[in-house]
Amino acid sequence: MIRIIKADGTAEYEFLKEVENRNGETDKKISAIVSDIIDNVKARGDEAIDEYTLKFDGKLPPFREVPREVINDAMTDLSERSPELVQAMLSAMENISDFHNRQKEQSFIDTRADGCIVGQRVRGLDRVGLYVPGGSAPLFSTVLMNAVPAKIAGVRELIMCTPPGKDGKPAPEILCAAAMAGVDRVFAVGGAQAIAAMACGTETMPRVDKIVGPGNIFVATAKKLLYGRVDIDMVAGPSEILVVADDKAEPKFLAADLMSQAEHDKMASAILITTDERIARETAEQIETQMERLERRDIIRASIDSFGAVIVAQDLTQAFELANSLAPEHLELAVEDPLQYIGMIDNAGSVFLGRWSSEPLGDYYAGPNHVLPTGGTARFFSPLSVASFTKRSQFIYYTETALREAKDDIITLADSEGLTAHANAIAVRFEGE
């Protein structure tokens, strides 16, 4: 059964330290393996990609780049086989699009009275790579959450890498979502080698400016090692959920929401902070009851046993202090009138307000992005957004008269830093005056 901790100023922070430490540093052996993959792909391109595909996937797919007719066939097949899924995906995409359209940042130009002009130009990145994991669960929601804001930002070309299935093709759900969201090209390539190919380019795969999307430890390590050659969204750790509940909360709901994240990974963290001991006990009991009917109960059990807890706080003020200390990926406020408390939350990836705002709303449907900072990085990182796919440049125009008026200040500043060439670049324009 999930552990119950009574907050005393020590016990709860010792547990939170355990959760924080579970992320750890990337294993040196994994880093060495991934470094070799990157170097090999950089040197040998497509030939290296084929070797790794054979090694890790068992056989080469019939194509590296998925033909448009295969994508169209996947859409047709899914529409006939599961029209309700296609409709749900379309509804989710509409919500995601509506939310992210509101994030668009405008360029600006400021013309001053003296004729000087300063401004900022905002535009989408030229080419972005999206990685979507394979495996038993086709993460089509990942496609929507990454591709929609990229296209809204004005990314010129969006390419996607995803591992081939047993039939040599990516999952039809993933291909369908890619077509819906406007992905331009799809490659049946997975693993660290896909990240290396997108970062470095090969004979058939173009080099990108930024790589986004989740993956296993090898994918995450490749992104981390290649940061600087390309931009990345973030280095994501195991999933997290923190629920803050008062004495009016429903234990059945609390237990279900905690397990919705615990099922992701044995390293996932699911924590409840409540002000009521009865809520704590009944939630722990509900976890045991509900877990038995869930398919991924073994993963849930491992996650709950290692990194799950119910913390009994003295009051909501203490609960919010703990929440800000943990800076969780997902934070639910299962309290009466949750809107009055949102101003007390400084560190969280995404906040879910009230008993009917269950975390899967954010994973799939409501519209805000589900690519969120983990491992306490919500203290300084933000969710994926339209801004994640843009770049900004500034411009300055000064007239001769305006520069003459400013020259003495600029020369003084430059000389004070010992940068005389800077000062000279200004002074030389007015020699002889």
Secondary structure, 3 states (H helix, E strand, C coil): CCEEEECCCCHHHHHHHHHHHCCCCCCHHHHHHHHHHHHHHHHHCHHHHHHHHHHHHCCCCCCCECCHHHHHHHHHHHHHHCHHHHHHHHHHHHHHHHHHHCCCCCCEEEECCCCCEEEEEEEECCEEEEECCCCCCCCHHHHHHHHHHHHHHCCCEEEEECCCCCCCCCCHHHHHHHHHHCCCEEECCCHHHHHHHHHHCCCCCCCCCEEECCCCHHHHHHHHHHECCEEECCCCCCCEEEEEECCCCCHHHHHHHHHHHHCCCCCCEEEEEECCHHHHHHHHHHHHHHHCCCCCHHHHHHHHHHHEEEEECCCHHHHHHHHHHHCCCEEEEECCCHHHHHHHCCCCCEEEECCCCCCHHHHHCCCCCCCCCCCCHHHCCCCCCHHHHEEEEEEEECCHHHHHHHHHHHHHHHHHCCCHHHHHHHHHHHCCC
